[in-house]
């Protein structure tokens, strides 16, 4: 599950209360930003992890023996009509199948550039990341504030020869404003 640390503290607290996480992986800056929302003993600060240390292969292999394709891949939190967060599970199988079908339909390749306007906490970012990893595509991170300037987005897409942008509302705005006539 990913948390948008720019969310109000009350929403973050509600998400943690709903999910009841066993552990929260974050960095020290975001841990401080969460301001007591998570307990010290339920956090793993990546600033303190020794990435040069060999992983415990037997532990990882034993965990993999119990994994099935319908196990949750991640949880995305939606606000719902009440504003109270609701967790929605994406499982491994559906996520992988969605990625594979998308690759087949769009014909993504290792030469393609994919535009990304989504923050890490959006489920579609995970999809873009899987396209990047599975096809060796290039992922162009675009500043979030560009979403208010569709003509600037088009100019950036043209400059970097981006073939895919997965933001339907922006694509609809571009079409409705006839911006493809200019860029």
Backbone as a printed PyTorch tensor [residue, N CA C, xyz], in Angstrom:
tensor([[[  0.8490,  -1.1590,   0.0000],
         [  0.0000,   0.0000,   0.0000],
         [  0.9010,   1.2300,   0.0000]],

        [[  0.5550,   2.1980,  -0.7800],
         [  1.3090,   3.4400,  -0.7850],
         [  0.4550,   4.5370,  -0.1550]],

        [[  1.1190,   5.4520,   0.4960],
         [  0.4450,   6.5650,   1.1640],
         [  0.9870,   7.8650,   0.5980]],

        [[  0.0890,   8.7630,   0.2610],
         [  0.4960,  10.0860,  -0.1890],
         [  0.7260,  10.9490,   1.0450]],

        [[  1.9870,  11.2260,   1.3490],
         [  2.3180,  11.9700,   2.5680],
         [  1.8490,  13.4190,   2.5000]],

        [[  1.3910,  13.8620,   1.3090],
         [  0.8270,  15.2110,   1.1960],
         [ -0.6370,  15.2380,   1.6330]],

        [[ -1.2050,  14.0690,   1.9070],
         [ -2.5910,  13.9880,   2.3750],
         [ -2.6950,  14.5810,   3.7710]],

        [[ -3.8900,  15.0300,   4.1350],
         [ -4.0730,  15.5150,   5.5160],
         [ -3.7760,  14.4050,   6.5240]],

        [[ -3.2450,  14.7830,   7.6740],
         [ -2.8820,  13.8140,   8.7180],
         [ -4.0550,  12.9190,   9.0980]],

        [[ -5.2580,  13.4820,   9.1460],
         [ -6.4350,  12.6990,   9.5290],
         [ -6.7050,  11.5810,   8.5140]],

        [[ -6.5270,  11.8710,   7.2290],
         [ -6.7270,  10.8410,   6.2050],
         [ -5.6820,   9.7360,   6.3490]],

        [[ -4.4160,  10.1350,   6.5600],
         [ -3.3530,   9.1460,   6.7260],
         [ -3.6490,   8.2660,   7.9310]],

        [[ -4.0710,   8.8770,   9.0260],
         [ -4.4240,   8.1110,  10.2280],
         [ -5.5640,   7.1550,   9.9290]],

        [[ -6.5830,   7.6150,   9.1970],
         [ -7.7110,   6.7460,   8.8410],
         [ -7.2640,   5.5590,   7.9940]],

        [[ -6.3540,   5.8010,   7.0550],
         [ -5.8420,   4.7170,   6.2080],
         [ -5.1130,   3.6880,   7.0740]],

        [[ -4.2380,   4.1500,   7.9620],
         [ -3.5120,   3.2190,   8.8300],
         [ -4.4560,   2.4660,   9.7620]],

        [[ -5.4870,   3.1560,  10.2690],
         [ -6.4610,   2.4820,  11.1330],
         [ -7.2380,   1.4270,  10.3590]],

        [[ -7.5460,   1.7120,   9.1030],
         [ -8.2930,   0.7820,   8.2680],
         [ -7.4590,  -0.4420,   7.8970]],

        [[ -6.2220,  -0.2070,   7.4710],
         [ -5.3700,  -1.2810,   6.9640],
         [ -4.7290,  -2.0990,   8.0820]],

        [[ -4.4130,  -1.4500,   9.1870],
         [ -3.7500,  -2.1150,  10.3180],
         [ -2.4510,  -2.7940,   9.8820]],

        [[ -1.5880,  -2.0090,   9.2870],
         [ -0.3220,  -2.5260,   8.7510],
         [  0.5500,  -3.1250,   9.8380]],

        [[  1.2240,  -4.1990,   9.4710],
         [  2.1890,  -4.8180,  10.3660],
         [  3.4840,  -4.0120,  10.3790]],

        [[  3.8190,  -3.4280,   9.2250],
         [  5.0530,  -2.6500,   9.1120],
         [  4.8610,  -1.5680,   8.0510]],

        [[  5.5160,  -0.4450,   8.2750],
         [  5.4740,   0.6670,   7.3330],
         [  6.9100,   0.9430,   6.8960]],

        [[  7.1470,   0.8900,   5.5950],
         [  8.4730,   1.1640,   5.0520],
         [  8.4780,   2.6040,   4.5670]],

        [[  9.3840,   3.3840,   5.1040],
         [  9.4540,   4.8030,   4.7590],
         [ 10.8800,   5.2910,   4.9750]],

        [[ 11.0940,   6.5660,   4.7520],
         [ 12.3900,   7.1520,   5.0960],
         [ 12.2090,   8.0600,   6.3080]],

        [[ 13.3070,   8.5170,   6.8590],
         [ 13.2540,   9.3080,   8.0850],
         [ 12.4560,  10.5970,   7.9020]],

        [[ 12.6270,  11.2630,   6.7550],
         [ 11.9160,  12.5210,   6.5170],
         [ 10.3980,  12.3050,   6.5230]],

        [[  9.9230,  11.2610,   5.8470],
         [  8.4810,  10.9990,   5.8180],
         [  7.9810,  10.4520,   7.1490]],

        [[  8.8390,   9.7060,   7.8580],
         [  8.4620,   9.2260,   9.1830],
         [  8.1830,  10.4220,  10.1000]],

        [[  9.0500,  11.4170,  10.0410],
         [  8.8450,  12.6270,  10.8520],
         [  7.6000,  13.3850,  10.3880]],

        [[  7.3780,  13.3970,   9.0690],
         [  6.2240,  14.0780,   8.5030],
         [  4.9230,  13.4290,   8.9670]],

        [[  4.9550,  12.1180,   9.1690],
         [  3.7610,  11.4050,   9.6110],
         [  3.4310,  11.7090,  11.0780]],

        [[  4.3380,  12.3340,  11.7610],
         [  4.0810,  12.9320,  13.0710],
         [  3.3470,  12.0180,  14.0540]],

        [[  3.9280,  10.8540,  14.3150],
         [  3.3570,   9.9600,  15.3080],
         [  2.1950,   9.1110,  14.8090]],

        [[  1.8710,   9.1850,  13.5280],
         [  0.7740,   8.3800,  12.9840],
         [  1.1150,   6.8960,  13.0150]],

        [[  2.4020,   6.5830,  12.8800],
         [  2.8280,   5.1800,  12.9630],
         [  3.7630,   5.0180,  14.1510]],

        [[  3.7500,   3.8390,  14.7160],
         [  4.5870,   3.5550,  15.8760],
         [  6.0080,   3.2050,  15.4320]],

        [[  6.9770,   3.5440,  16.2700],
         [  8.3780,   3.2620,  15.9550],
         [  8.6210,   1.7920,  15.6710]],

        [[  7.9930,   0.9000,  16.4520],
         [  8.2540,  -0.5260,  16.2790],
         [  7.5480,  -1.1160,  15.0600]],

        [[  6.7280,  -0.3160,  14.3770],
         [  6.0480,  -0.7790,  13.1600],
         [  6.6210,  -0.1040,  11.9210]],

        [[  7.8120,   0.4380,  12.0420],
         [  8.3840,   1.1460,  10.8940],
         [  9.7630,   0.5880,  10.5490]],

        [[ 10.0450,   0.6080,   9.2520],
         [ 11.3550,   0.2480,   8.7390],
         [ 11.8360,   1.4470,   7.9430]],

        [[ 12.8680,   2.0860,   8.4500],
         [ 13.3890,   3.2790,   7.7870],
         [ 14.4340,   2.8650,   6.7670]],

        [[ 14.1650,   3.1550,   5.5000],
         [ 15.0840,   2.7140,   4.4500],
         [ 16.4250,   3.4350,   4.5320]],

        [[ 16.4660,   4.5700,   5.2320],
         [ 17.7390,   5.2680,   5.4190],
         [ 18.7150,   4.4110,   6.2260]],

        [[ 18.1690,   3.4920,   7.0260],
         [ 18.9870,   2.6950,   7.9380],
         [ 19.2480,   1.2690,   7.4230]],

        [[ 18.7490,   0.9420,   6.2300],
         [ 18.9170,  -0.4080,   5.6870],
         [ 20.2720,  -0.5190,   5.0090]],

        [[ 20.9560,  -1.6040,   5.2820],
         [ 22.2430,  -1.8850,   4.6400],
         [ 21.9700,  -2.6950,   3.3710]],

        [[ 21.9490,  -2.0130,   2.2400],
         [ 21.6260,  -2.6730,   0.9750],
         [ 22.7740,  -3.5410,   0.4520]],

        [[ 23.9370,  -3.4540,   1.0700],
         [ 25.0640,  -4.3000,   0.6810],
         [ 24.9970,  -5.6720,   1.3520]],

        [[ 24.1530,  -5.7880,   2.3630],
         [ 24.0140,  -7.0520,   3.0930],
         [ 23.2730,  -8.0650,   2.2200]],

        [[ 23.7340,  -9.2990,   2.2350],
         [ 23.0930, -10.3740,   1.4730],
         [ 21.6940, -10.6260,   2.0300]],

        [[ 20.6920, -10.7830,   1.1490],
         [ 19.3440, -11.0850,   1.6450],
         [ 19.2810, -12.4950,   2.2210]],

        [[ 18.3480, -12.7020,   3.1180],
         [ 18.1340, -14.0070,   3.7230],
         [ 17.3460, -14.8630,   2.7280]],

        [[ 18.0560, -15.5910,   1.8700],
         [ 17.4400, -16.3660,   0.7900],
         [ 16.4860, -17.4270,   1.3070]],

        [[ 16.8380, -18.1060,   2.3720],
         [ 15.9560, -19.1720,   2.8720],
         [ 14.6320, -18.5840,   3.3610]],

        [[ 14.6730, -17.4270,   3.9940],
         [ 13.4400, -16.7790,   4.4400],
         [ 12.5880, -16.3780,   3.2430]],

        [[ 13.2220, -15.7480,   2.2400],
         [ 12.4790, -15.3180,   1.0510],
         [ 11.8930, -16.5120,   0.3050]],

        [[ 12.6650, -17.5740,   0.1550],
         [ 12.1680, -18.7690,  -0.5390],
         [ 11.0120, -19.4150,   0.2200]],

        [[ 11.0990, -19.4440,   1.5410],
         [ 10.0110, -20.0390,   2.3210],
         [  8.7360, -19.2120,   2.1830]],

        [[  8.8720, -17.9100,   2.0950],
         [  7.7010, -17.0440,   1.8870],
         [  7.1030, -17.2740,   0.4980]],

        [[  7.9560, -17.4420,  -0.4900],
         [  7.4910, -17.6410,  -1.8660],
         [  6.7250, -18.9530,  -2.0180]],

        [[  7.0330, -19.9520,  -1.1920],
         [  6.3290, -21.2340,  -1.2550],
         [  4.8470, -21.0840,  -0.9350]],

        [[  4.4780, -20.0380,  -0.2160],
         [  3.0890, -19.8450,   0.2000],
         [  2.3610, -18.7770,  -0.6320]],

        [[  3.0210, -18.1960,  -1.5990],
         [  2.4020, -17.1610,  -2.4280],
         [  1.5690, -17.7930,  -3.5390]],

        [[  0.4060, -17.2010,  -3.7880],
         [ -0.4090, -17.6200,  -4.9350],
         [ -0.7630, -16.3840,  -5.7520]],

        [[ -1.1880, -16.6120,  -6.9860],
         [ -1.3790, -15.4930,  -7.9050],
         [ -2.5370, -14.5660,  -7.5360]],

        [[ -3.4190, -14.9900,  -6.6520],
         [ -4.5100, -14.1100,  -6.2380],
         [ -4.1990, -13.3680,  -4.9410]],

        [[ -2.9890, -13.5450,  -4.4160],
         [ -2.5690, -12.7600,  -3.2550],
         [ -2.4890, -11.2870,  -3.6380]],

        [[ -2.7210, -10.4140,  -2.6770],
         [ -2.6640,  -8.9770,  -2.9850],
         [ -1.2730,  -8.5370,  -3.4320]],

        [[ -1.2490,  -7.7680,  -4.5020],
         [ -0.0200,  -7.1320,  -4.9720],
         [  0.1610,  -5.8190,  -4.2220]],

        [[ -0.9220,  -5.0690,  -4.1560],
         [ -0.8790,  -3.7970,  -3.4380],
         [ -2.2980,  -3.3950,  -3.0670]],

        [[ -2.3960,  -2.4020,  -2.2390],
         [ -3.6840,  -1.8370,  -1.8540],
         [ -3.6640,  -0.3750,  -2.2800]],

        [[ -4.6970,   0.0500,  -2.9850],
         [ -4.8270,   1.4740,  -3.2800],
         [ -5.9790,   1.9930,  -2.4350]],

        [[ -5.8480,   3.1980,  -1.9750],
         [ -6.8720,   3.7780,  -1.1090],
         [ -7.6520,   4.8240,  -1.8770]],

        [[ -8.9650,   4.6270,  -1.8890],
         [ -9.8390,   5.5980,  -2.5180],
         [-10.6480,   6.2600,  -1.4180]],

        [[-11.0700,   7.4820,  -1.6430],
         [-11.7550,   8.2120,  -0.5770],
         [-13.2030,   7.7760,  -0.4290]],

        [[-13.8640,   7.3900,  -1.5050],
         [-15.2630,   7.0070,  -1.4100],
         [-16.1470,   8.2190,  -1.1990]],

        [[-17.4190,   7.9980,  -1.1880],
         [-18.3670,   9.1100,  -1.0930],
         [-18.3610,   9.7730,   0.2750]],

        [[-17.9300,   9.0620,   1.3160],
         [-17.9430,   9.6220,   2.6610],
         [-16.6560,  10.3530,   3.0110]],

        [[-15.6270,  10.1650,   2.1850],
         [-14.3250,  10.7540,   2.5040],
         [-13.4820,   9.8300,   3.3620]],

        [[-14.0800,   8.7550,   3.8720],
         [-13.3330,   7.7660,   4.6450],
         [-12.6370,   6.8360,   3.6640]],

        [[-11.3360,   6.6650,   3.8020],
         [-10.6100,   5.8220,   2.8440],
         [-11.1010,   4.3840,   2.8440]],

        [[-11.0930,   3.8170,   1.6670],
         [-11.4270,   2.4080,   1.4950],
         [-10.2760,   1.7680,   0.7420]],

        [[ -9.8160,   0.6210,   1.2160],
         [ -8.7180,  -0.0740,   0.5680],
         [ -9.2290,  -0.9910,  -0.5310]],

        [[ -8.6280,  -0.9040,  -1.7070],
         [ -8.9740,  -1.7670,  -2.8270],
         [ -7.7290,  -2.5840,  -3.1650]],

        [[ -7.8780,  -3.9140,  -3.1710],
         [ -6.7560,  -4.8010,  -3.4580],
         [ -6.5910,  -5.0090,  -4.9570]],

        [[ -5.3640,  -4.9800,  -5.4060],
         [ -5.0210,  -5.4440,  -6.7440],
         [ -4.2330,  -6.7300,  -6.5130]],

        [[ -4.6400,  -7.8220,  -7.1720],
         [ -3.8850,  -9.0480,  -6.9630],
         [ -2.8630,  -9.2390,  -8.0780]],

        [[ -1.9320, -10.1300,  -7.8440],
         [ -0.8370, -10.3720,  -8.7800],
         [ -1.3530, -10.7690, -10.1610]],

        [[ -2.2690, -11.7360, -10.2030],
         [ -2.7200, -12.2490, -11.4890],
         [ -3.3790, -11.1570, -12.3350]],

        [[ -4.3320, -10.4290, -11.7670],
         [ -5.0360,  -9.4220, -12.5690],
         [ -4.0980,  -8.3070, -13.0070]],

        [[ -3.1690,  -7.9500, -12.1630],
         [ -2.2360,  -6.8770, -12.5100],
         [ -1.3090,  -7.3110, -13.6480]],

        [[ -0.7900,  -8.5370, -13.5540],
         [  0.1030,  -9.0420, -14.5950],
         [ -0.6600,  -9.2230, -15.9070]],

        [[ -1.8800,  -9.7570, -15.8320],
         [ -2.6730,  -9.9300, -17.0490],
         [ -3.0040,  -8.5910, -17.6960]],

        [[ -3.3530,  -7.5950, -16.9010],
         [ -3.6310,  -6.2580, -17.4260],
         [ -2.3990,  -5.7060, -18.1430]],

        [[ -1.2390,  -5.8810, -17.5390],
         [ -0.0020,  -5.4100, -18.1540],
         [  0.2680,  -6.1580, -19.4540]],

        [[  0.1250,  -7.4840, -19.4410],
         [  0.3960,  -8.2820, -20.6480],
         [ -0.5620,  -7.9390, -21.7920]],

        [[ -1.8410,  -7.7770, -21.4890],
         [ -2.8220,  -7.4320, -22.5200],
         [ -2.5240,  -6.0430, -23.0830]],

        [[ -2.1520,  -5.1200, -22.2180],
         [ -1.8140,  -3.7680, -22.6720],
         [ -0.6160,  -3.7930, -23.6130]],

        [[  0.3880,  -4.5840, -23.2670],
         [  1.5810,  -4.7040, -24.1130],
         [  1.1810,  -5.2740, -25.4760]],

        [[  0.3180,  -6.2770, -25.4500],
         [ -0.1140,  -6.9170, -26.7000],
         [ -0.9440,  -5.9720, -27.5700]],

        [[ -1.8500,  -5.2450, -26.9730],
         [ -2.7370,  -4.3520, -27.7350],
         [ -1.9910,  -3.1430, -28.2750]],

        [[ -1.2060,  -2.4950, -27.4020],
         [ -0.5170,  -1.2660, -27.7970],
         [  0.7990,  -1.5650, -28.5090]],

        [[  1.3040,  -2.7840, -28.3500],
         [  2.5710,  -3.1910, -28.9750],
         [  3.7540,  -2.3990, -28.4070]],

        [[  3.7870,  -2.2560, -27.0830],
         [  4.9010,  -1.5750, -26.4330],
         [  6.1940,  -2.3210, -26.7370]],

        [[  7.2790,  -1.5830, -26.8650],
         [  8.5790,  -2.2110, -27.1070],
         [  9.6480,  -1.5000, -26.2930]],

        [[ 10.8580,  -2.0020, -26.4030],
         [ 11.9600,  -1.3910, -25.6520],
         [ 12.3970,  -0.0570, -26.2530]],

        [[ 11.8430,   0.3160, -27.3940],
         [ 12.1910,   1.5920, -28.0120],
         [ 11.2090,   2.7010, -27.6260]],

        [[ 10.1380,   2.3490, -26.9440],
         [  9.0730,   3.3050, -26.6650],
         [  9.3540,   4.1460, -25.4330]],

        [[  8.7840,   5.3350, -25.4550],
         [  8.8460,   6.2450, -24.3120],
         [  7.4220,   6.3940, -23.7870]],

        [[  7.2670,   6.1710, -22.4950],
         [  5.9660,   6.2430, -21.8390],
         [  5.9700,   7.4780, -20.9400]],

        [[  4.9670,   8.3190, -21.0790],
         [  4.8670,   9.5210, -20.2570],
         [  4.1900,   9.2140, -18.9370]],

        [[  4.6950,   9.7800, -17.8640],
         [  4.1210,   9.5520, -16.5460],
         [  3.8870,  10.8760, -15.8240]],

        [[  2.6240,  11.1280, -15.5320],
         [  2.2430,  12.2990, -14.7340],
         [  1.7340,  11.8770, -13.3620]],

        [[  1.7370,  10.5780, -13.1040],
         [  1.1560,  10.0820, -11.8690],
         [  2.1820,  10.0040, -10.7510]],

        [[  1.7670,  10.3400,  -9.5470],
         [  2.6610,  10.1130,  -8.4040],
         [  2.7120,   8.6160,  -8.0750]],

        [[  3.7060,   8.2260,  -7.3480],
         [  3.9340,   6.8370,  -6.9610],
         [  2.7270,   6.2040,  -6.2800]],

        [[  1.8970,   6.9990,  -5.6180],
         [  0.7870,   6.4440,  -4.8470],
         [ -0.4060,   6.0410,  -5.7110]],

        [[ -0.3830,   6.3190,  -7.0150],
         [ -1.4750,   5.9220,  -7.9000],
         [ -1.2120,   4.5210,  -8.4460]],

        [[ -2.2670,   3.7280,  -8.5840],
         [ -2.0990,   2.3700,  -9.0920],
         [ -1.5690,   2.3570, -10.5160]],

        [[ -1.9070,   3.3310, -11.3290],
         [ -1.4630,   3.3480, -12.7210],
         [  0.0520,   3.5590, -12.8060]],

        [[  0.6520,   4.1980, -11.7940],
         [  2.1030,   4.3400, -11.7750],
         [  2.7580,   2.9560, -11.7300]],

        [[  2.1670,   2.0470, -10.9430],
         [  2.7020,   0.6850, -10.8740],
         [  2.6310,   0.0200, -12.2330]],

        [[  1.5370,   0.2600, -12.9590],
         [  1.3850,  -0.2740, -14.3100],
         [  2.4830,   0.2870, -15.2150]],

        [[  2.6970,   1.5930, -15.1640],
         [  3.7430,   2.2160, -15.9860],
         [  5.1100,   1.6290, -15.6420]],

        [[  5.3600,   1.4240, -14.3650],
         [  6.6230,   0.8580, -13.9240],
         [  6.7920,  -0.5710, -14.4550]],

        [[  5.7160,  -1.3520, -14.4720],
         [  5.7830,  -2.7120, -15.0190],
         [  6.0500,  -2.6830, -16.5130]],

        [[  5.4640,  -1.7200, -17.2340],
         [  5.7630,  -1.5950, -18.6610],
         [  7.2410,  -1.2950, -18.8580]],

        [[  7.7540,  -0.4140, -18.0330],
         [  9.1660,  -0.0550, -18.0980],
         [ 10.0320,  -1.2980, -17.8920]],

        [[  9.7280,  -2.0710, -16.8580],
         [ 10.5540,  -3.2300, -16.5270],
         [ 10.3690,  -4.3850, -17.5080]],

        [[  9.1340,  -4.6380, -17.9300],
         [  8.8930,  -5.8100, -18.7670],
         [  9.3370,  -5.6080, -20.2030]],

        [[  9.2890,  -4.3870, -20.6860],
         [  9.6120,  -4.1400, -22.0800],
         [ 10.9050,  -3.3570, -22.2590]],

        [[ 11.4690,  -2.8660, -21.1850],
         [ 12.6720,  -2.0470, -21.3050],
         [ 12.3530,  -0.6800, -21.8890]],

        [[ 11.0900,  -0.2780, -21.7850],
         [ 10.6810,   1.0360, -22.2740],
         [ 11.3020,   2.1200, -21.4000]],

        [[ 11.2470,   3.3460, -21.8950],
         [ 11.7230,   4.4990, -21.1350],
         [ 10.5250,   5.1670, -20.4860]],

        [[ 10.6500,   5.5260, -19.2330],
         [  9.5780,   6.2080, -18.5110],
         [  9.9830,   7.6590, -18.3250]],

        [[  9.2200,   8.5730, -18.9160],
         [  9.4850,  10.0080, -18.8020],
         [  8.6230,  10.5760, -17.6940]],

        [[  9.2600,  10.9690, -16.6060],
         [  8.5340,  11.5770, -15.4970],
         [  8.3070,  13.0510, -15.8190]],

        [[  7.0480,  13.4550, -15.8150],
         [  6.6980,  14.8390, -16.1080],
         [  6.2320,  15.5130, -14.8220]],

        [[  6.5700,  16.7840, -14.6590],
         [  6.1580,  17.4900, -13.4330],
         [  4.6380,  17.4850, -13.2740]],

        [[  4.1850,  17.2010, -12.0680],
         [  2.7570,  17.1130, -11.7630],
         [  1.9980,  18.3890, -12.1330]],

        [[  2.6370,  19.5490, -11.9650],
         [  1.9590,  20.8200, -12.2320],
         [  1.6330,  21.0070, -13.7110]],

        [[  2.2440,  20.2010, -14.5940],
         [  1.9390,  20.2930, -16.0210],
         [  0.5200,  19.8620, -16.3390]],

        [[ -0.1110,  19.1070, -15.4520],
         [ -1.4610,  18.6200, -15.7250],
         [ -2.4420,  19.7620, -15.9740]],

        [[ -2.1290,  20.9450, -15.5100],
         [ -2.9860,  22.1180, -15.7440],
         [ -2.6910,  22.7920, -17.0810]],

        [[ -1.6570,  22.3360, -17.7980],
         [ -1.2450,  22.9740, -19.0500],
         [ -1.1100,  21.9350, -20.1610]],

        [[ -2.2320,  21.5020, -20.7430],
         [ -2.1770,  20.4260, -21.7440],
         [ -1.3020,  20.7430, -22.9520]],

        [[ -1.2030,  21.9930, -23.3560],
         [ -0.3490,  22.3340, -24.5040],
         [  1.1210,  22.0760, -24.1610]],

        [[  1.5090,  22.3590, -22.9340],
         [  2.8880,  22.0940, -22.4850],
         [  3.1510,  20.5840, -22.4370]],

        [[  2.1380,  19.8330, -22.0260],
         [  2.2790,  18.3740, -22.0100],
         [  2.5250,  17.8770, -23.4260]],

        [[  1.7350,  18.3600, -24.3870],
         [  1.9020,  17.9330, -25.7770],
         [  3.2840,  18.2800, -26.3080]],

        [[  3.7670,  19.4560, -25.9740],
         [  5.1030,  19.8560, -26.4270],
         [  6.1680,  18.9180, -25.8650]],

        [[  6.0270,  18.5620, -24.5970],
         [  6.9710,  17.6370, -23.9540],
         [  6.8640,  16.2330, -24.5690]],

        [[  5.6330,  15.7880, -24.8350],
         [  5.4350,  14.4760, -25.4530],
         [  6.0800,  14.4280, -26.8360]],

        [[  5.9160,  15.5150, -27.5860],
         [  6.5010,  15.5690, -28.9290],
         [  8.0270,  15.5860, -28.8470]],

        [[  8.5640,  16.3960, -27.9540],
         [ 10.0080,  16.5250, -27.7980],
         [ 10.6600,  15.1750, -27.4930]],

        [[ 10.0240,  14.3930, -26.6430],
         [ 10.6050,  13.1110, -26.2020],
         [ 10.0100,  11.9110, -26.9370]],

        [[  9.1790,  12.1590, -27.9240],
         [  8.5590,  11.1080, -28.7430],
         [  7.8240,  10.0700, -27.8840]],

        [[  7.0340,  10.5750, -26.9520],
         [  6.2530,   9.7250, -26.0600],
         [  5.0940,   9.1130, -26.8430]],

        [[  4.8990,   7.7980, -26.6980],
         [  3.8130,   7.1330, -27.4240],
         [  2.6100,   6.8270, -26.5380]],

        [[  2.7570,   6.9780, -25.2250],
         [  1.6710,   6.5930, -24.3260],
         [  1.6250,   7.5480, -23.1410]],

        [[  0.4300,   8.0180, -22.8350],
         [  0.1820,   8.8040, -21.6270],
         [ -1.1360,   8.3070, -21.0670]],

        [[ -1.1160,   7.7330, -19.8890],
         [ -2.3000,   7.0830, -19.3310],
         [ -3.1530,   7.9640, -18.4500]],

        [[ -3.4180,   9.1950, -18.8450],
         [ -4.2440,  10.0990, -18.0580],
         [ -5.4700,  10.4750, -18.8950]],

        [[ -6.5510,   9.7160, -18.7830],
         [ -7.7160,   9.9520, -19.6350],
         [ -8.2460,  11.3850, -19.6050]],

        [[ -8.3040,  12.0100, -18.4320],
         [ -8.8600,  13.3620, -18.3700],
         [ -8.0110,  14.3600, -19.1650]],

        [[ -6.7110,  14.1980, -19.1270],
         [ -5.8410,  15.0970, -19.8820],
         [ -5.9780,  14.8280, -21.3810]],

        [[ -6.0680,  13.5710, -21.7610],
         [ -6.2280,  13.2240, -23.1710],
         [ -7.5470,  13.7830, -23.6960]],

        [[ -8.6220,  13.6700, -22.9010],
         [ -9.9230,  14.2290, -23.2920],
         [ -9.8280,  15.7500, -23.4300]],

        [[ -9.1490,  16.4010, -22.4990],
         [ -8.9760,  17.8660, -22.5840],
         [ -8.2200,  18.2560, -23.8550]],

        [[ -7.1760,  17.5180, -24.1620],
         [ -6.3890,  17.7890, -25.3760],
         [ -7.2890,  17.6570, -26.6160]],

        [[ -8.1040,  16.6100, -26.6380],
         [ -9.0050,  16.3910, -27.7790],
         [-10.0780,  17.4740, -27.8520]],

        [[-10.6960,  17.7760, -26.7170],
         [-11.7670,  18.7790, -26.7020],
         [-11.2850,  20.1750, -27.0600]],

        [[-10.0280,  20.4660, -26.7830],
         [ -9.4650,  21.7870, -27.0870],
         [ -8.8190,  21.8210, -28.4800]],

        [[ -8.8910,  20.6860, -29.1970],
         [ -8.2910,  20.5810, -30.5350],
         [ -6.8080,  20.9430, -30.5480]],

        [[ -6.0970,  20.5930, -29.4940],
         [ -4.6930,  20.9720, -29.3740],
         [ -3.7890,  20.1870, -30.3140]],

        [[ -4.2600,  19.0350, -30.8000],
         [ -3.4450,  18.2710, -31.7350],
         [ -3.2770,  19.0060, -33.0780]],

        [[ -4.1190,  19.9870, -33.3420],
         [ -3.9620,  20.7980, -34.5480],
         [ -2.7430,  21.7140, -34.4520]],

        [[ -2.3160,  22.0110, -33.2040],
         [ -1.2070,  22.9470, -33.0030],
         [  0.1110,  22.2560, -32.7050]],

        [[  0.0390,  21.1150, -32.0580],
         [  1.2680,  20.3800, -31.6960],
         [  1.1550,  18.9720, -32.2330]]])
